[in-house]
Every structure is written in C-alpha cells, then in structure tokens.
Amino acid sequence: MPGLALMLVTAATVSCSPPAEPTASTPGGGSGTLTLGVVGSTKDMLYPYAPQQTISEDALWQNTLDQLTAYAPDGSITYALAESMTPNKSLDVWTVKLRPGVKLHSGKTFGADDVIFSVKSLLTEEGYPFASNLDFVKPDGQKKIDDLTVEFHLKRPFGPFAAAWAYSAFKMIGAGSTKDKVDGTGPFTVKSFSPGAQAVLERFDAYWGTKPGFSTLNVHFFQDQTAITNALRGGQINVAPSVPFSDAKALESAGVKVLKSDSMNVLSLDMRTDIPPFNDNRVREAMKLIADREQIASNAFGGFAKPANDYNGASASCPAPDVPQRAQDLARAKALLAEAGKSDLKVELVTDGAFPGMMELAQLFAQQAGEAGVTVTVRKMDVATLLNKWLEWPFIINITSSPMINAITDHLLPNGGNNAAHFDDPEFKKIAGDLFASGDVGRQCGDIQKLQKIQWERGGNLIAVTSQDLTIHTANVRGLQPDLFGRSAFRYGGVSVG
C-alpha cells in the first residue's frame, strides 16, 4: 500500500492525535447542490451493520455517521466521537471519554448510552461479518460510568484499541436506531433513499465538525464505471470516487478535474486456500509468478500504479519484510503447476468491476495466465449477485483499504469479514495474537514483518500493484482533499460548489 507512513497504535493515550477542535462556529453557509455518482446496489442499506459494505453504502455512511476514532487523510489516527481512550496496566479495560456536546440528528445529545447500544448492536447483529474484527470486545462488557464515559471490559488484553475503532465498519448510531430508521451524528441527514437509484441528503447544521459549504448532497447510483464516466461527460454529476483509469486522462483533457491521491486501496486476487486447486501452495505461488506487475501497472492502471509484492501494509511505519520482490517467472510457474499435477489448470475469476482497474486487472491477468498454459475465465456480475455469495467464490478480486493493523483481522484471520482467501495459518494466528496483546511499537513492527513474510510465502492473496486513487470532479467543486483511504470524493468538510 503506497502513501505516507502510518503510526502504529500503542496502548498509550497519546497514540491518537488530539481531538480536532469542535467547529460548531464554522458557518454552514452555502446553498447549492453537489451530485455524487457511485456504483450502487439494490441491497444497499442506511443501517451500518449490514451483511456487506459497498462503495455506495460507504458514501452514505461517511456522510451520516461518525466513529469513536478515525483515520485522518494522511493515515494518522485521530479521535472523533471519543476524546480519549485510556487503558489499565493489563490492557484489558479501557476507559473511553466522549466528546461533549455532539448532537444526533434527532436533536438528542450523543453519549454513553449510544455507544453501548452501538457496540452491542454491531457485535450481535446476525450476519454482520465485521464483528469478528472486534472479537476481543465483550458484547455486554461496556459499563456506563457517566453520560460521557464508557468503560470497556475486554476478553483479553488488546494494545491497538484506538486503531480497531478507526476501521470504517464501526460507525456509531443513536440508541433505539433500527434498520429502517438510523439516528446518526454525521454532517448530513437523509431526506430520501432509494437503493440502486438515488439518495438525497441535507446538511446537518448542528454537526460538531467542519461543515460542508453546500446544503444538499444528491447521490446517484450507477450500474458500472462506464456509466459514471458518461454522466461526468454529460454534466449529470459533479463528483465521482472513481472512473476507469483509461478514462481519466481523456476527462482531464476535456476540462474535468482529476484529484490524485496516494491510496491504501489495493486490489487483491484472492484464492481460497481451503479448497482445490488453491489449497496447494504450489498453485498459489505459480499464480503469483504469472503476474507481470509492471505491465499491469502500466496497462490495467494507466500508469497510476506501481508493482506490489503480495502482502498488505507496505505503508506501515515499519521496515518492509525481508523478502525479494516477486517478478514474473513463467518457467517456474509452469514447473510448480506440473509438480502439483495442475499443468492444465482452468479457473474462473469473478468480479463486480465496482472499482477502477478491476476489469482491466482481471482481463490482463487472464492473458498473462494463458502464457503459462493456465485458462482464466473472467466473469463479471452485478454487485448484489457477487455479494450474495460473498466468501464463497474460489477466485475473486477483493479490495483492501485499511492499514495492516486492520487488514490482519479483516482479511487475514479465519473469521475476518473479508477473508475471501479463507487463510487459516496457525503460525500467523499465533503471531497476530502476540501483536494484539502488545503495546510496544518495536514489538508490533517485528510481528508485522513476520506476518507479512508469511503472507508473501503462503498467503492466498495475489497483490500485483498498489494504485493511486483518482477523484474526478467538475471545476465548480472546490476544497476536495487527497486521502490515503480513497475517501476524497466523500469528505465534504469545507467543500463548496458553484
């Protein structure tokens, strides 16, 4: 993952940046409407503890809900709804102090009862895959100390507590929220929502943070990236979080603005390590040796990418693991497949093409695989169809958009909500447990390097490149900022239109 260095999270309260000063005095001025275009699904929900997380849902949640902690655009962790997190000596009890004066959309004040309701809801919601990322938290282990203080009693010591809550899946909601009516604290309220079609959001002028400089956010949902490109050209939308990389330069030449950011977004070709043929690491290594990473960066990503090395977290503030850069070696790939008895390997690679580069990556890798005698059939489907069988596909293009400290639990441990490779490695689990039980940065770095080496050696993730994030917008949109997590098109504090 390219970009600025990320600070590992220790047990100390200084591990987060100080809370940003409340900006209730920031004018919420500016009328106007901004129209955002994203690939959407008819199964999208406003309720954040959904069975899946799509880019279109993220656009809605980013603007209606907040978290206890959050990743800043430069990758550092900051306090949001929380203003401090303090552990006991054994790291198994954490006291969380909340920001005072935060208003919910209902007009109530956000407090301890809302945190306790949110945590219990997300940990016990049936089918919510990301609850496993918080498996160190007891569903009933939260104790209200006062209206702005919650004591978390954990199942076991956990050092990177603040980092865990910065993961985008863990939005807070008001007590009493339901799947049909969600009470949030974000910069916009929901006026209307039609999944797969359109959402209309209105600025929440009591928002605690920096307010948008426009009053209405229209979100249009499209079937694919090409439709978004056409909508930009036709002036139907102002902002898009992504377009095919091949379209970016043409749009820029036509007067559309392109904001380029280093990004944590990584497209990963995930192979299920628990079923044939990918339960044989010789087959997995052969697939990794098939990839011509330079060609993928240049052709599939239009040059807005650079080669990666089949492990997550290259932008962590730790030295890279001691492993060689993997390069294309078709002779070695063929030999490994022959050893595994898979010289005539035929596999299907599935994708919804919801993110830029997905289809191009799939098609180019299929061509490269053919040079090694491997037949890769690319199957594109709509978002809802792919998500209906999430974690069941043998070979799929997945996306990670979080630092290693979150990717471990979400993508690389057995119960992770995005562990599409079904990776379950005893040594990896043991080291991850040691990492999470530690508050020592040096120890954390050493453990992360060990985990990355294991992922490189025998993981189920072919990570060929790291790409830039491109946010496309019309010239009348001002104030969008670069963001390591691909959120430039969704973050509107101080952004104006007109």
C-alpha positions, 0 to 999 in steps of 0.5 A: 500500500503506497502513501505516507507512513502510518503510526502504529497504535500503542496502548498509550493515550497519546497514540491518537492525535488530539481531538480536532477542535469542535467547529460548531462556529464554522458557518454552514453557509452555502446553498447549492447542490453537489451530485455524487455518482457511485456504483450502487446496489439494490441491497444497499442499506442506511443501517451500518451493520449490514451483511456487506459494505459497498462503495455506495453504502460507504458514501452514505455512511461517511456522510451520516455517521461518525466513529469513536476514532478515525483515520485522518487523510494522511493515515494518522489516527485521530479521535472523533466521537471519543476524546480519549481512550485510556487503558489499565496496566493489563490492557484489558479495560479501557476507559473511553471519554466522549466528546461533549456536546455532539448532537444526533440528528434527532436533536438528542445529545450523543453519549454513553448510552449510544455507544453501548447500544452501538457496540452491542448492536454491531457485535450481535447483529446476525450476519454482520461479518465485521464483528469478528474484527472486534472479537476481543470486545465483550458484547455486554462488557461496556459499563456506563460510568457517566453520560460521557464515559464508557468503560470497556471490559475486554476478553483479553488484553488488546494494545491497538484499541484506538486503531480497531475503532478507526476501521470504517465498519464501526460507525456509531448510531443513536440508541433505539436506531433500527434498520429502517430508521438510523439516528446518526451524528454525521454532517448530513441527514437523509431526506430520501433513499432509494437503493440502486437509484438515488439518495438525497441528503441535507446538511446537518447544521448542528454537526460538531465538525467542519461543515460542508459549504453546500446544503444538499448532497444528491447521490446517484447510483450507477450500474458500472464505471462506464456509466459514471464516466458518461454522466461526468461527460454529460454534466449529470454529476459533479463528483465521482470516487472513481472512473476507469483509469483509461478514462481519466486522462481523456476527462482531464483533457476535456476540462474535468478535474482529476484529484490524485491521491496516494491510496491504501486501496489495493486490489487483491486476487484472492484464492481460497486456500481451503479448497482445490486447486488453491489449497496447494501452495504450489498453485498459489505461488505459480499464480503469483509468478504469472503476474507481470506487475509492471505491465499491469501497472502500466496497462490495467492502471494507466500508469497510476500504479506501481508493482506490489509484492503480495502482502498488505501494509507496505505503508506501515511505519515499519521496515518492509519484510525481508523478502525479494520482490516477486517478478514474473517467472513463467518457467517456474510457474509452469514447473510448480503447476506440473509438480502439483499435477495442475499443468492444465489448470482452468479457473474462473475469476469473478468480479463486480468491476465496482472499482477502477482497474478491476476489469482491466486487472482481471482481463490482463491477468487472464492473458498473462495466465494463458502464457503459462498454459493456465485458462482464466475465465473472467466473469463479471456480475452485478454487485448484489449477485457477487455479494450474495455469495460473498466468501464463497467464490474460489477466485475473486478480486477483493479490495483492501483499504485499511492499514495492516493493523486492520487488514490482519483481522479483516482479511487475514484471520479465519473469521475476518469479514473479508477473508475471501482467501479463507487463510487459516495459518496457525503460525500467523494466528499465533503471531497476530495474537502476540501483536494484539496483546502488545503495546510496544511499537518495536514489538508490533513492527517485528510481528508485522514483518513476520506476518507479512513474510508469511503472507508473501510465502503462503498467503492466498492473496495475489497483490500485483500493484498498489494504485493511486486513487483518482477523484474526478470532479467538475471545476465548480467543486472546490476544497476536495482533499487527497486521502490515503483511504480513497475517501476524497470524493466523500469528505465534504468538510469545507467543500463548496460548489458553484 
